[in-house]
Amino acid sequence: MGSAFVSKLINRRGTLSHEITLGLIALVLAATVLYVDAFTEIESAIAVLYVIVLLLSAEMLTRLGTTLLAVICAGLTLFAYLYSHGLGENVPAQLRLAVSLAAITITCALILRNETARVGLIEANLHLRDSETRYRYIFEHSRIALWERDYSAVRAFLMSLKAEGVSDLKDYYRTNPGVIATCTGLIRTIASNDAALELLGHVADGLPSRAMRRYIAPDDDTFLDLMNAIFRGERHFEGKGNLIAENGETRLVIMSMSFPEDPAAFNRVVVGMVDITQREMMQKAIREAQDELARAARAATVGTLSASLAHELNQPLGAIVVNAQTLLRWLNREPPDLAAVRRSAERIIRDSQRASEIIHNTRSMLTQADRTPEQVDLEALVEETRALMEHDFQRDMVDFDVAPAEGPLTVKAIRIELQQVLINLVTNAVQAMRETAIDRRKILVSLARKDDIFVTLSVRDFGPGISEEAMAKLFTPFFTTKPSGMGMGLSICRSTLEAGGGQLIAGNHPEGGAIFEMIIPIEDEHDRH
């Protein structure tokens, strides 16, 4: 009973010593992680190292065993947390706990997925092996294309070249490419079976009266290798070559033959050929499919990041282009309006710096670098956003109004992230009102203190609002209602706010139009605790 249960957990794929070594390493590492996490004062997500335990053990565990080990690691993580911190509220510790549990869960899911893929690959290999076995069976027991050929004249010609001082036939071929045509013209077919005639396309009058030169594909190195084998006195030759069938079709074949020890016996050499055209095409298709799958996996990861970055950079880069065009117009005046040129140049510098900050912030997120929050005046942030998007408002004839708060509202956050969220929401509002009457195109931004912990920044438009169908998928990555949209904006906005302890809520205003509410913590999450 116990051995049956163990067999359900352990998958013997390697040697016993290898599995014991991995098991001991994983056990020691798990014990070390538990000790450091529960019984030391180190404040970090040390339980994430259980991921290494899972990875080390994955090779020798079944799916059930991997899942059970993940549950045990999660249990040890919870035990260490409760032992060290108890049931009291400790948000930093809880976040580390959440990160560790998430890492264990995700790693377990990836291991199980890889195991599924491995099993699928094994099954595919077994199917391929079965196919190969069937092919070999057909090769050995079915009719094989066989010829009896006279290679005596070819051998005599090659030996004469050797007597003349030629030591390397391939090197000689480079300066005398006609030597292969001469050799193949000397080959004479004595007899052939029906399979041989079928391979060449049902030759009507048989092969004995025809030379093989007619059927050999030009520039085929296989026949050079064959001649070289005779030249060097080898006893056996096997290789792949191309034949031109009677109907002009090129066929890839495996050609195999044994040469006799007696030179006089070269007048009757048995040659066997098997058509492998379809098999080679299948293997080529499999290799191409595997390469395409690998490229698709890489493209999925890169594509997600590229879509996010492209979406975020679109607005500042567009503003740079507009300001550059404006600058040129001021320069073309007689005389140039240098004050206006300076303002345009300053706006270009401002937008360039914002694009640089976006790239720097994205890089920091990818490298997990420290991003220091700062005190952000929300009213100033809104006014700065108004200035940044002034061209968009003028182009679409949109009024931008701000309902200020009763008092100053300052939050501690990463400024560029808050500004990108606000710009995304305002941009969406502008685009949503393009079909709205001009006198109703208005964006209203409101600031208010929600409570002692959070403030709200609301963006309302007077467009058609959000449909029920769109509302259900509004924050889903790559979902968009715009013909040219990528569907990344709102997903990025929500993720950005939630990463800082805030929220993004969407809805329809009772008087018409959509309203998005940014709920922003007044203090940085770590400072509050």
Order of alpha helices (4+ residues) and beta strands (2+ residues): alpha-alpha-alpha-alpha-alpha-beta-alpha-alpha-alpha-beta-alpha-alpha-beta-beta-beta-alpha-alpha-beta-alpha-alpha-beta-beta-alpha-beta-beta-alpha-alpha-beta-beta-alpha
